[in-house]
């Protein structure tokens, strides 16, 4: 019984903590979806460490409110909001173009934004929403910013995936859910895509001093479930078992700053330590195929 009570304690639920005291003065960071939840708490932590933080989000008003709060709390005035709609490749290209014109360096890119349990819908470019935002949007963003990351090396790319990748598969015959669609599975598929993208990206970046790792933040009280009334209700009922956004951000922060990860790449973390990846998430052939299909869908050449 003591064990079961221990498992229910807030400390157990909180999970791993990033213990690194690394300072980020002079470092430039982009965090997608940093206007709320885990992204906002990641931005708060990295701002506290002295980084110049670009809050990249679709809702600029919400972004400004978050940035203003972080600036006031941390005393770091270098928290800047830029519009980025990951469901629209035109917006992604505009964001990257503006960033590259304004910023000479980029040391950390955290692909954090995501949608979950979205009713069936398509992005501006006709991609299924989960795949389009969670995978393809970040794939394109990383492609457009990679040269700046290379020039600023050592640099890090951090992709926020999920334990849900275990339930995913890459359905090449029906990537956009036109034949059959389940919004829970669509989320799982997109999170598996994050793991596979990270794996192939890390392989291609070997020797560049740019690392790429993915992570599971834990089950967090966040707005991700807002598109499902059932999940919103369950989240409220079981909120005791969920991490706070600050606790959920710990592994993102760890992957972004921990000194011991300087040369670690292509790995998947949970609670600030390496975690088990599903067999599908370790399939190099699928990772390579997904890379090529993603390039075709986005109309880019990334060799």
C-alpha positions in Angstrom: 0.0 0.0 0.0 2.9 2.4 0.8 4.1 1.8 -2.8 0.7 2.5 -4.3 0.4 5.7 -2.2 3.9 6.7 -3.3 2.9 6.2 -7.0 0.0 8.6 -6.4 2.2 11.3 -4.7 2.6 14.6 -6.6 6.3 14.1 -6.7 6.0 10.8 -8.5 3.5 12.3 -11.0 5.9 15.3 -11.6 8.5 13.0 -13.1 12.1 14.0 -14.0 13.6 17.4 -13.3 16.2 19.2 -15.5 19.0 19.8 -13.0 21.3 21.7 -15.4 22.2 25.2 -14.4 23.4 26.0 -17.9 23.2 29.7 -18.8 22.1 30.7 -22.3 23.3 34.3 -22.6 23.8 35.2 -26.2 22.0 32.2 -27.5 19.0 32.4 -29.8 16.1 30.0 -29.4 12.9 29.4 -31.4 10.0 27.6 -29.6 6.8 26.9 -31.7 3.5 27.1 -29.8 5.2 28.9 -26.9 2.1 31.0 -26.2 0.6 28.3 -23.9 1.2 25.0 -22.0 4.5 23.3 -22.2 5.9 25.7 -24.8 5.2 28.7 -22.6 6.9 27.1 -19.6 9.9 26.1 -21.8 10.1 29.7 -23.0 10.0 30.9 -19.4 12.8 28.6 -18.3 15.1 29.4 -21.2 14.4 33.1 -20.8 15.4 32.8 -17.2 18.7 31.3 -18.4 19.3 34.5 -20.5 18.4 33.3 -24.0 16.8 35.4 -26.7 13.6 33.6 -27.1 11.4 33.7 -30.2 7.8 32.8 -29.4 6.5 31.4 -32.7 2.7 31.0 -32.6 -0.4 31.4 -34.6 -2.3 33.5 -32.0 -0.1 36.6 -31.7 -2.3 38.3 -29.1 -2.0 35.2 -26.9 1.7 35.1 -27.7 2.2 38.7 -26.6 0.3 38.1 -23.3 2.6 35.1 -22.6 5.8 37.0 -23.6 4.8 40.0 -21.5 4.3 37.8 -18.5 7.7 36.0 -19.1 9.6 39.3 -19.6 8.1 40.7 -16.4 8.9 37.6 -14.3 12.4 36.9 -15.6 13.6 40.5 -16.3 14.7 39.2 -19.8 13.4 41.7 -22.4 14.6 39.5 -25.2 11.3 37.5 -25.5 9.9 38.2 -28.9 6.6 37.1 -30.5 6.5 36.2 -34.2 3.5 34.9 -36.2 3.7 31.3 -37.3 0.8 29.2 -38.6 2.0 25.6 -39.0 -1.1 24.7 -40.9 -0.1 27.0 -43.8 3.2 26.6 -45.6 3.1 30.2 -46.8 3.1 31.3 -43.2 6.0 29.0 -42.4 8.0 30.4 -45.3 7.2 34.0 -44.3 8.2 33.3 -40.7 11.6 31.7 -41.7 12.3 34.5 -44.2 11.7 37.2 -41.6 13.7 35.3 -39.0 16.7 34.8 -41.3 16.6 38.5 -42.2 16.5 39.7 -38.6 18.6 37.1 -36.7 22.2 36.2 -37.5 22.3 33.1 -35.3 20.0 30.2 -34.1 21.3 27.8 -31.5 18.1 25.9 -30.4 15.0 25.1 -32.3 12.2 23.5 -30.3 9.4 22.1 -32.4 6.8 22.0 -29.7 3.5 23.1 -31.2 0.9 20.5 -31.9 -2.8 19.7 -32.4 -4.5 16.7 -30.8 -7.9 15.0 -31.4 -8.8 17.4 -34.1 -12.0 16.7 -36.0 -11.3 15.7 -39.6 -10.0 18.7 -41.4 -7.2 19.8 -43.8 -4.5 22.4 -43.6 -4.3 25.3 -46.1 -2.2 23.0 -48.3 -4.6 20.0 -48.1 -2.7 17.9 -45.6 -4.6 16.1 -42.8 -4.4 18.4 -39.8 -2.4 16.3 -37.4 0.2 15.2 -40.0 0.2 18.7 -41.5 0.9 20.7 -38.3 2.7 18.1 -36.0 5.0 16.7 -38.7 5.0 18.4 -42.1 4.9 22.0 -40.7 7.9 21.3 -38.4 9.7 19.4 -41.2 9.5 22.4 -43.5 10.4 24.9 -40.7 13.5 22.8 -39.8 14.5 22.6 -43.5 14.2 26.4 -43.9 16.3 27.1 -40.7 18.8 24.4 -40.9 21.6 26.3 -42.6 21.4 29.0 -39.8 21.6 26.2 -37.2 24.7 24.8 -38.9 26.4 28.2 -39.0 25.6 28.7 -35.3 26.8 25.2 -34.2 26.9 23.7 -31.7 23.2 23.8 -32.1 20.2 21.6 -31.1 16.9 20.6 -32.6 14.3 19.3 -30.1 11.1 17.6 -31.4 8.3 17.2 -28.9 6.7 13.8 -29.7 4.7 11.6 -27.3 4.3 8.2 -25.8 1.4 8.0 -28.2 3.9 7.2 -31.0 3.6 3.6 -29.8 0.1 3.5 -31.2 1.1 5.1 -34.5 2.0 3.8 -37.9 2.8 5.6 -41.1 0.0 4.8 -43.5 1.6 5.7 -46.8 -1.4 4.5 -48.7 -3.7 7.0 -46.8 -1.5 9.6 -45.2 -4.3 12.2 -45.2 -7.0 10.0 -43.8 -9.2 10.3 -46.9 -10.1 6.6 -46.8 -10.5 6.2 -43.1 -10.0 8.6 -40.2 -9.8 8.3 -36.4 -8.6 11.4 -34.7 -7.0 9.6 -31.8 -5.0 7.4 -34.2 -4.2 10.4 -36.5 -2.5 12.0 -33.5 -0.5 8.8 -32.8 0.6 8.6 -36.4 1.8 12.2 -36.4 3.8 11.6 -33.1 5.4 8.5 -34.7 6.4 10.8 -37.6 8.1 13.1 -35.2 10.3 10.2 -33.9 11.1 9.0 -37.3 11.9 12.5 -38.6 14.3 13.0 -35.6 16.0 9.7 -36.3 16.6 10.4 -40.0 17.5 14.0 -39.4 20.1 13.0 -36.8 21.6 10.5 -39.2 21.9 13.1 -41.9 23.4 15.7 -39.5 26.2 13.5 -38.2 29.5 15.4 -37.9 27.8 18.9 -38.2 27.6 19.6 -34.4 23.9 20.0 -34.9 22.0 17.4 -32.8 18.4 16.3 -33.1 16.5 14.5 -30.3 12.8 13.9 -29.6 10.9 13.5 -26.3 7.7 12.5 -24.5 6.7 15.4 -22.1 4.4 13.3 -20.0 0.6 13.6 -19.7 0.2 17.3 -19.0 -2.7 19.5 -18.1 -2.8 21.5 -21.3 -5.1 22.9 -24.0 -4.2 20.1 -26.4 -7.4 18.2 -25.6 -9.7 21.2 -26.3 -11.1 19.6 -29.4 -12.6 16.6 -27.5 -15.2 17.2 -24.8 -14.8 13.6 -23.5 -11.0 14.1 -23.1 -11.5 17.5 -21.6 -13.8 15.9 -19.0 -11.4 13.0 -18.3 -8.5 15.5 -18.0 -10.5 17.3 -15.3 -11.4 14.1 -13.4 -7.9 12.8 -13.5 -6.0 16.1 -13.2 -4.3 14.8 -10.0 -2.4 12.3 -12.2 -1.3 14.9 -14.7 1.8 17.0 -14.8 1.6 20.7 -14.6 2.9 22.5 -17.8 6.0 23.4 -15.9 6.7 19.8 -15.0 5.9 18.7 -18.5 8.4 21.2 -19.9 11.3 19.7 -18.0 12.4 17.2 -20.7 12.2 19.8 -23.4 14.4 22.0 -21.3 16.7 19.1 -20.6 17.1 18.3 -24.3 17.8 21.9 -25.0 20.4 22.7 -22.4 21.9 19.7 -20.6 25.6 19.6 -21.0 25.8 15.8 -21.1 23.7 15.9 -24.3 26.3 18.0 -26.2 27.1 15.1 -28.6 23.9 13.0 -28.1 21.7 12.8 -31.1 18.9 10.7 -32.6 17.6 9.7 -29.2 14.2 9.8 -27.5 13.7 11.0 -23.9 11.1 11.0 -21.2 11.4 12.3 -17.7 14.9 13.7 -18.5 16.3 10.3 -19.4 16.5 8.0 -22.5 13.2 6.1 -23.0 11.9 3.1 -25.0 11.1 3.7 -28.6 8.5 1.5 -30.4 9.9 -0.9 -33.0 8.1 1.2 -35.7 9.9 4.3 -34.3 13.3 2.5 -35.0 12.5 1.5 -38.6 15.2 3.2 -40.7 13.5 2.2 -44.0 10.2 3.8 -42.9 12.1 6.9 -41.7 13.8 7.3 -45.1 10.6 6.8 -47.0 8.7 9.3 -44.8 11.5 11.8 -45.4 11.2 11.5 -49.2 7.4 11.5 -49.2 7.4 14.6 -46.9 9.8 16.4 -49.4 7.5 15.5 -52.3 4.4 16.8 -50.4 6.1 20.0 -49.5 7.7 20.5 -52.9 11.3 20.7 -51.5 14.6 19.0 -52.2 16.4 18.1 -49.0 19.3 15.8 -49.6 
